Amino acid sequence: MKRQESWSHEEDRLLASVVLNYIKKGSTQLKAFEEVAEKVGRTTNAVGFRWNSKVRKEHIEEIKRAKKKKRHRNTEKLPISLNSSFIIRALNPRMTMESVLAFLEEMKIKEIKQEIAYQSLLLEHQKLKNNYNHLLTTLNKASNLQGLRNK
Protein backbone atom coordinates (compact mmCIF):
# COMPACT_ATOMS: atom_id res chain seq x y z
CA MET A 1 0.00 0.00 0.00
CA LYS A 2 1.38 3.43 -0.96
CA ARG A 3 2.26 5.71 1.94
CA GLN A 4 0.05 8.77 2.26
CA GLU A 5 1.42 11.68 4.21
CA SER A 6 -1.42 13.95 5.30
CA TRP A 7 -5.04 13.43 6.23
CA SER A 8 -7.75 15.60 4.72
CA HIS A 9 -10.46 17.24 6.79
CA GLU A 10 -13.03 14.99 5.06
CA GLU A 11 -11.08 11.85 6.06
CA ASP A 12 -10.94 13.05 9.67
CA ARG A 13 -14.71 13.71 9.63
CA LEU A 14 -15.35 10.25 8.14
CA LEU A 15 -13.15 8.65 10.79
CA ALA A 16 -14.95 10.46 13.61
CA SER A 17 -18.39 9.65 12.21
CA VAL A 18 -17.70 5.95 11.71
CA VAL A 19 -16.01 5.44 15.09
CA LEU A 20 -18.78 7.27 16.96
CA ASN A 21 -21.38 5.19 15.15
CA TYR A 22 -19.59 1.97 16.10
CA ILE A 23 -19.38 3.11 19.74
CA LYS A 24 -23.13 3.84 19.77
CA LYS A 25 -23.85 0.38 18.36
CA GLY A 26 -21.62 -1.21 21.01
CA SER A 27 -19.08 -2.45 18.49
CA THR A 28 -15.30 -2.10 18.71
CA GLN A 29 -13.20 0.79 17.51
CA LEU A 30 -10.95 -1.69 15.73
CA LYS A 31 -13.85 -2.68 13.47
CA ALA A 32 -14.48 1.00 12.79
CA PHE A 33 -10.79 1.48 11.94
CA GLU A 34 -10.99 -1.43 9.50
CA GLU A 35 -14.00 0.10 7.75
CA VAL A 36 -12.38 3.53 7.50
CA ALA A 37 -9.08 2.02 6.32
CA GLU A 38 -10.87 0.35 3.45
CA LYS A 39 -12.71 3.55 2.50
CA VAL A 40 -9.70 5.88 2.57
CA GLY A 41 -7.07 3.44 1.31
CA ARG A 42 -4.90 3.40 4.42
CA THR A 43 -3.84 0.67 6.83
CA THR A 44 -5.88 -0.12 9.92
CA ASN A 45 -2.84 0.82 12.02
CA ALA A 46 -2.60 4.23 10.34
CA VAL A 47 -6.30 4.86 10.95
CA GLY A 48 -6.01 3.81 14.61
CA PHE A 49 -2.99 6.02 15.08
CA ARG A 50 -4.78 9.00 13.51
CA TRP A 51 -7.81 8.43 15.76
CA ASN A 52 -5.73 8.29 18.93
CA SER A 53 -3.25 11.03 18.06
CA LYS A 54 -5.69 13.68 16.81
CA VAL A 55 -9.33 12.96 16.00
CA ARG A 56 -10.36 11.37 19.32
CA LYS A 57 -9.14 14.44 21.23
CA GLU A 58 -11.44 16.64 19.15
CA HIS A 59 -14.55 14.54 19.90
CA ILE A 60 -14.41 13.86 23.66
CA GLU A 61 -17.98 14.99 24.33
CA GLU A 62 -19.42 13.08 21.36
CA ILE A 63 -17.64 9.94 22.57
CA LYS A 64 -19.17 10.34 26.04
CA ARG A 65 -22.64 10.78 24.53
CA ALA A 66 -22.16 7.78 22.25
CA LYS A 67 -21.11 5.62 25.20
CA LYS A 68 -24.15 6.79 27.18
CA LYS A 69 -26.43 5.91 24.26
CA LYS A 70 -24.81 2.50 24.06
CA ARG A 71 -25.32 1.90 27.79
CA HIS A 72 -28.91 3.15 27.55
CA ARG A 73 -29.57 0.88 24.58
CA ASN A 74 -28.05 -2.09 26.43
CA THR A 75 -30.17 -1.53 29.55
CA GLU A 76 -33.37 -1.28 27.49
CA LYS A 77 -32.84 -4.85 26.31
CA LEU A 78 -32.85 -6.36 29.82
CA PRO A 79 -35.86 -8.55 30.60
CA ILE A 80 -38.28 -6.97 33.07
CA SER A 81 -38.56 -10.18 35.11
CA LEU A 82 -35.01 -9.91 36.48
CA ASN A 83 -34.76 -8.74 40.08
CA SER A 84 -32.93 -5.48 40.77
CA SER A 85 -29.95 -6.99 42.63
CA PHE A 86 -29.22 -9.23 39.63
CA ILE A 87 -29.42 -6.23 37.30
CA ILE A 88 -27.05 -4.22 39.49
CA ARG A 89 -24.53 -7.09 39.59
CA ALA A 90 -24.86 -7.61 35.86
CA LEU A 91 -24.27 -3.94 35.08
CA ASN A 92 -21.34 -3.54 37.49
CA PRO A 93 -19.20 -6.67 37.28
CA ARG A 94 -15.52 -6.37 38.09
CA MET A 95 -14.49 -7.38 34.61
CA THR A 96 -16.87 -6.85 31.75
CA MET A 97 -16.47 -7.79 28.15
CA GLU A 98 -16.44 -4.06 27.41
CA SER A 99 -13.53 -3.47 29.81
CA VAL A 100 -11.62 -6.42 28.33
CA LEU A 101 -12.20 -5.13 24.79
CA ALA A 102 -11.17 -1.62 25.85
CA PHE A 103 -7.99 -3.02 27.40
CA LEU A 104 -7.22 -5.01 24.25
CA GLU A 105 -7.80 -1.93 22.09
CA GLU A 106 -5.43 0.06 24.31
CA MET A 107 -2.82 -2.67 23.97
CA LYS A 108 -3.26 -2.68 20.18
CA ILE A 109 -2.80 1.09 20.12
CA LYS A 110 0.34 0.80 22.24
CA GLU A 111 1.61 -1.87 19.85
CA ILE A 112 0.93 0.44 16.89
CA LYS A 113 2.77 3.31 18.57
CA GLN A 114 5.70 1.05 19.40
CA GLU A 115 5.83 -0.21 15.81
CA ILE A 116 5.84 3.37 14.51
CA ALA A 117 8.62 4.31 16.94
CA TYR A 118 10.57 1.20 15.96
CA GLN A 119 10.24 1.97 12.25
CA SER A 120 11.33 5.54 12.92
CA LEU A 121 14.40 4.29 14.80
CA LEU A 122 15.23 1.88 11.99
CA LEU A 123 15.05 4.72 9.49
CA GLU A 124 17.21 6.95 11.67
CA HIS A 125 19.72 4.10 12.12
CA GLN A 126 19.91 3.60 8.36
CA LYS A 127 20.47 7.32 7.81
CA LEU A 128 23.26 7.32 10.39
CA LYS A 129 24.89 4.30 8.74
CA ASN A 130 24.70 5.99 5.34
CA ASN A 131 26.18 9.18 6.78
CA TYR A 132 28.95 7.19 8.48
CA ASN A 133 29.79 5.36 5.25
CA HIS A 134 29.81 8.66 3.35
CA LEU A 135 32.19 10.17 5.91
CA LEU A 136 34.47 7.11 5.70
CA THR A 137 34.55 7.40 1.93
CA THR A 138 35.35 11.10 2.15
CA LEU A 139 38.06 10.42 4.73
CA ASN A 140 39.61 7.70 2.55
CA LYS A 141 39.60 10.02 -0.47
CA ALA A 142 41.24 12.75 1.61
CA SER A 143 43.85 10.29 2.89
CA ASN A 144 44.58 9.13 -0.65
CA LEU A 145 44.94 12.73 -1.84
CA GLN A 146 47.23 13.51 1.09
CA GLY A 147 49.32 10.44 0.26
CA LEU A 148 49.62 11.54 -3.38
CA ARG A 149 50.73 15.04 -2.36
CA ASN A 150 53.44 13.70 -0.06
CA LYS A 151 55.04 11.67 -2.87
C-alpha positions, 0 to 999 in steps of 0.5 A, a space after each residue: 500500500 502506498 504511503 500517504 502523508 497527510 489526512 484531509 479534513 473529510 477523512 478526519 470527519 469520516 473517521 470520527 463519524 464511523 467510530 462514533 457510530 460503532 461506539 453507539 452500536 456497542 461495536 469495537 473501535 478496531 472494526 471502525 478502523 478497519 472500515 475507515 481504512 478500506 474507504 480511505 485506502 490506508 492501513 488499519 494501524 494508520 487509521 487507529 494512530 490518527 484516531 488516537 493522536 488527533 481525532 479522538 481528542 477533538 470529539 471527547 464529548 461526542 464519545 461520552 454521549 455515544 457511550 451513554 447511548 450504548 449503555 442506555 440501549 443495552 439496559 433497554 434490552 434487559 428482561 423486566 422479570 429480572 430482580 434489581 440486585 441481579 441487574 445491578 450485579 450484571 451492570 457492574 461486574 468487576 471485569 466486563 467484556 467491554 472493559 476487556 475489549 477496551 484493554 485489548 484496544 489500548 494494547 493494540 494502540 500501544 503496539 501500533 505506537 511502538 511499531 511506529 517508533 521502531 520503524 522511525 528508529 530503523 530509518 534513523 539508524 539507516 540514515 546514520 549508517 549511510 552518513 557514516 559510510 559517506 564520511 568514511 569514503 570522504 576520509 579515505 579520499 582525503 587520505 589518498 589525496 594527502 598520500 599523493 601530495 606527499 610523494 
